[in-house]
Amino acid sequence: MVELSIVGDKKGKGSDKVKTLTNKQDAFLRTMIEEEGITLSDAYRSAYDAKEMSPATIHSRAYELFHHGANGEIAVRYKEAMARKQERSLLLRDKRLDYVLDRLQKEAEGEGQDTNASSRVRAIELIGKISLGEGEGSVFEDRVAHADNRTSDDLRIELEGRLRRLLKDGAEEPDQPSDDLIENDLEQSD
């Protein structure tokens, strides 16, 4: 059996208590932690003999085991293990990013092994494309500023005026809508 340390107990006495998982519970938990995207039912099948069970029974038992097995400790340990796994993944990502930035910095400064003007410019460009932080974009990201302080009423009046001018210029042509029709359409769209 695998031992699991838990500080305190359910009765609130504050004493250290050791919970144990059976070998099958441990195998179920390890499968859940180690195999990306595995279902509870598949993890249950890998740890328990479920050949004679219906899929519904397997699902039910897997759910029960995960959430309530070993007094809920399987779910607790799973969440803790996944948090540690996520933390390791983030640390590895940060380490790789630091490595890439360091290499690009050296190349940009001309310290690379086969550095040339083209590779230095490319290194600077890549450094500039790296995100500045969450929601900040990058140095070379296109930014478009819109400074239009007109209200929706101002825009409507301007649009109506333009439409009137266009209609006056094309008044001789058949099938042109009248100003009244355009004003009615604009009022209905408001």
C-alpha positions as CSV (number, residue, x, y, z in Angstrom):
1,M,0.0,0.0,0.0
2,V,1.0,3.6,-0.6
3,E,1.1,5.9,2.4
4,L,-0.5,9.3,2.2
5,S,0.3,11.9,4.9
6,I,-2.5,14.2,6.0
7,V,-2.1,16.8,8.7
8,G,-5.0,16.6,11.2
9,D,-8.0,14.4,11.0
10,K,-11.7,14.8,10.4
11,K,-12.5,15.0,14.1
12,G,-10.4,18.1,14.6
13,K,-8.1,16.7,17.2
14,G,-5.1,18.2,15.3
15,S,-3.0,15.0,15.5
16,D,-1.1,13.8,12.4
17,K,-2.9,10.9,10.7
18,V,-1.7,8.7,7.9
19,K,-4.1,7.6,5.2
20,T,-3.2,4.8,2.9
21,L,-4.3,4.1,-0.6
22,T,-4.7,0.5,-1.8
23,N,-2.5,-0.5,-4.8
24,K,-5.5,-0.3,-7.1
25,Q,-6.4,3.2,-5.8
26,D,-2.8,4.3,-6.3
27,A,-2.8,2.8,-9.8
28,F,-6.0,4.6,-10.6
29,L,-4.6,7.9,-9.3
30,R,-1.3,7.5,-11.1
31,T,-3.1,6.8,-14.4
32,M,-5.2,10.0,-13.9
33,I,-2.1,12.1,-13.3
34,E,0.2,10.6,-15.9
35,E,-2.1,10.2,-18.9
36,E,-3.1,13.4,-20.6
37,G,-6.9,13.6,-21.3
38,I,-7.8,10.2,-19.8
39,T,-11.4,9.7,-18.6
40,L,-12.2,8.5,-15.1
41,S,-13.7,5.3,-16.7
42,D,-10.5,4.5,-18.6
43,A,-8.4,5.1,-15.5
44,Y,-10.7,2.8,-13.6
45,R,-10.4,0.1,-16.3
46,S,-6.6,0.3,-16.2
47,A,-6.5,-0.2,-12.4
48,Y,-9.5,-2.6,-11.8
49,D,-10.9,-5.7,-13.4
50,A,-13.9,-4.2,-15.2
51,K,-14.4,-6.8,-18.0
52,E,-17.7,-7.9,-16.8
53,M,-19.0,-4.4,-15.9
54,S,-21.3,-2.3,-18.0
55,P,-20.0,1.1,-19.1
56,A,-22.6,2.8,-16.8
57,T,-21.3,0.8,-13.8
58,I,-17.7,1.6,-14.7
59,H,-18.5,5.2,-15.0
60,S,-20.4,5.3,-11.7
61,R,-17.7,3.4,-9.8
62,A,-14.9,5.6,-11.3
63,Y,-16.8,8.7,-10.3
64,E,-17.3,7.4,-6.8
65,L,-13.7,6.3,-6.4
66,F,-12.3,9.6,-7.7
67,H,-14.5,11.9,-5.6
68,H,-15.0,9.8,-2.5
69,G,-12.3,7.1,-2.5
70,A,-10.0,7.1,0.5
71,N,-12.3,9.7,2.1
72,G,-11.9,12.1,-0.8
73,E,-8.1,12.0,-0.7
74,I,-7.9,10.7,-4.3
75,A,-9.4,13.9,-5.7
76,V,-7.3,16.0,-3.3
77,R,-4.1,14.3,-4.3
78,Y,-5.1,14.5,-8.0
79,K,-5.7,18.3,-7.7
80,E,-2.4,18.8,-5.9
81,A,-0.4,16.7,-8.4
82,M,-2.0,18.6,-11.3
83,A,-1.1,21.9,-9.7
84,R,2.5,20.8,-9.3
85,K,2.5,19.6,-13.0
86,Q,1.2,22.9,-14.1
87,E,3.8,24.7,-12.1
88,R,6.6,22.6,-13.6
89,S,5.2,23.3,-17.1
90,L,5.3,27.0,-16.5
91,L,8.8,26.9,-15.1
92,L,10.0,25.0,-18.1
93,R,8.3,27.4,-20.4
94,D,9.9,30.4,-18.6
95,K,13.3,28.7,-18.7
96,R,13.0,28.1,-22.5
97,L,11.9,31.6,-23.1
98,D,14.9,32.9,-21.1
99,Y,17.2,30.7,-23.1
100,V,15.8,32.0,-26.4
101,L,15.9,35.6,-25.3
102,D,19.5,35.2,-24.2
103,R,20.6,33.6,-27.5
104,L,18.7,36.3,-29.5
105,Q,20.3,39.1,-27.4
106,K,23.8,37.7,-28.1
107,E,23.0,37.4,-31.8
108,A,21.6,41.0,-31.9
109,E,24.8,42.2,-30.2
110,G,27.0,40.4,-32.7
111,E,28.3,37.8,-30.3
112,G,26.9,34.8,-32.2
113,Q,29.1,32.3,-33.8
114,D,28.3,33.1,-37.4
115,T,26.8,36.5,-36.8
116,N,26.3,38.9,-39.7
117,A,24.2,42.1,-40.2
118,S,21.2,40.2,-41.5
119,S,21.1,37.8,-38.5
120,R,21.5,40.7,-36.1
121,V,18.6,42.6,-37.6
122,R,16.5,39.4,-37.6
123,A,17.4,38.8,-33.9
124,I,16.3,42.3,-33.1
125,E,13.1,41.8,-35.0
126,L,12.3,38.6,-33.1
127,I,13.1,40.1,-29.8
128,G,10.6,42.9,-30.7
129,K,7.9,40.4,-31.6
130,I,8.1,38.7,-28.3
131,S,5.1,39.7,-26.1
132,L,5.6,42.6,-23.7
133,G,3.3,41.1,-21.2
134,E,-0.2,40.0,-20.8
135,G,-2.5,42.2,-22.9
136,E,0.4,44.4,-23.9
137,G,1.1,43.1,-27.4
138,S,4.6,43.3,-28.8
139,V,7.0,46.0,-29.9
140,F,6.3,45.4,-33.6
141,E,2.5,44.9,-33.3
142,D,0.5,47.2,-35.6
143,R,-1.5,49.6,-33.6
144,V,-4.3,51.7,-35.0
145,A,-5.6,54.7,-33.0
146,H,-9.2,55.9,-33.6
147,A,-10.0,59.4,-32.3
148,D,-13.5,60.1,-33.4
149,N,-15.5,62.0,-30.8
150,R,-18.7,62.3,-32.8
151,T,-21.9,61.0,-31.2
152,S,-24.3,58.6,-33.0
153,D,-26.6,61.6,-33.6
154,D,-23.8,63.5,-35.3
155,L,-23.0,60.5,-37.5
156,R,-26.7,60.1,-38.4
157,I,-27.0,63.8,-39.4
158,E,-23.8,63.6,-41.5
159,L,-25.0,60.4,-43.2
160,E,-28.4,61.9,-44.0
161,G,-26.7,64.9,-45.5
162,R,-24.5,62.8,-47.7
163,L,-27.4,60.7,-48.8
164,R,-29.4,63.8,-49.7
165,R,-26.5,65.2,-51.8
166,L,-26.1,61.9,-53.6
167,L,-29.8,61.7,-54.3
168,K,-29.9,65.2,-55.6
169,D,-27.1,64.5,-58.0
170,G,-28.9,61.4,-59.3
171,A,-32.4,62.7,-59.2
172,E,-32.9,62.4,-62.9
173,E,-32.3,58.7,-62.8
174,P,-35.3,56.4,-62.4
175,D,-35.8,54.1,-59.4
176,Q,-34.0,56.5,-57.0
177,P,-35.6,56.6,-53.6
178,S,-36.9,59.9,-52.4
179,D,-35.6,61.8,-49.4
180,D,-38.7,60.8,-47.4
181,L,-38.1,57.1,-47.9
182,I,-34.5,57.4,-46.8
183,E,-35.5,59.4,-43.7
184,N,-38.1,56.8,-42.8
185,D,-35.6,54.0,-43.2
186,L,-33.0,55.8,-41.1
187,E,-35.7,56.5,-38.3
188,Q,-36.7,52.9,-38.3
189,S,-33.1,51.7,-38.0
190,D,-32.6,53.8,-34.8
